[in-house]
Amino acid sequence: MASEAPEMKPDMVEAFSHPAAIEARGRQGGVTGWTGELLHIHIAPQASFEMEELDEAVCVAGRGIEGDRYFLGTGTYSARPDVREVTLIEQEALDALARNDPPLQSGPLVLEPVDHRRNLTVRGVPLNHLVGRRFRVGEVILRGGRLNFPCKYLETLLGMEVFLPLYNRSGLNCGIEQGGTIRPGDTIEMLD
């Protein structure tokens, strides 16, 4: 009888244990009174694979989205432990790239939700204000761990110069506090 391969899992840091979240947790401020919406859910089973759009996804606390490369331990990531259970990006950032706003590239840059390699595309959610904060996506509770930064790897995959245009608006890396199922159209709201 063949033995099963051991389950691989990337070395994760609990979202609120990341230095950025620790610093943010002790501070007042940030945008409040907003309500957002989940627009798209994407996963990829392995590094460099095309992203696949889902009609719903199961989020598992301490792991990520079932079937995603980071849940499975088959993603591309540094050896350093990090917060990477779920990644989000704002549709507003993608809209700004398409308007070349601010003009950081030679012209408009169209980056579709399937292209940016984040798990969740959201609208009306001030992601940069959610480091160290708890928020709900449908029935799932997420913890904002740190801002995501663009990488040259994404430029290679897309064949587009996106590093500078995405700088400081490349999304948020989160941990899952309470798992459950999410679907496009789910409401997003802050809990803290």
Residue, then its C-alpha position, 0 to 999 in steps of 0.5 A: m500500500a502506497s503511503e500518501a505524500p505529506e500535506m505541504k503548508p507554507d509557513m504562515v504567520e497569524a495575521f495579528s502577529h505580523p509586525a504591521a498588524i501589531e503596530a496598527r492594533g494599538r492605534q485609533g483611526g482609519v476609515t469607518g462607516w463603510t460597507g463594501e462588496l465582494l466582486h470576484i473570487h479567484i484561486a490557482p492550484q499551483a504557482s504560475f497557473e492561471m487563476e480560476e474564478l469561483d462562484e463560491a469558496v470555502c475559507v478555512a481558519g488558519r489555512g486559506i481558501e480550499g483549492d488555492r495554492y497557499f492552502l495547498g502549499t504549492g504557491t510561490y512565496s519567500a521562505r520567510p513566514d508571512v500572512r498569506e491565507v487570503t489576499l484582497i485587492e480593490q476594484e477601485a485600484l484596477d479602475a485607476l490603472a485603466r485611467n492611468d491615474p496617477p500617470l505612473q505608466s506610459g498610458p492606461l493599463v487594463l488589469e482584469p480581476v483574473d490577472h492580479r493574482r489576488n484571491l478576492t476583488v472587492r469594491g468600497v473597502p478601504l484595504n489600506h486602513l484594515v491592517g490590524r483590523r477585523f472585518r467580515v466578508g459574508e459569514v467569514i471573519l478576516r484579520g488584516g495582517r499586512l499590505n501586499f506589495p507588487c512583485k517583479y514576478l507578477e510583471t513576468l507572468l503578465g508581460m506588463e509593467v505593473f510594479l510601480p502602478l500597483y505600489n501602495r495599492s496592491g491589496l491586503n494579506c489576511g488571515i482567516e479568524q472564522g471560516g465559512t463560505i463566501r460568494p460574489g455579492d457578499t457584503i463586507e463590513m468592519l468589525d473592530 
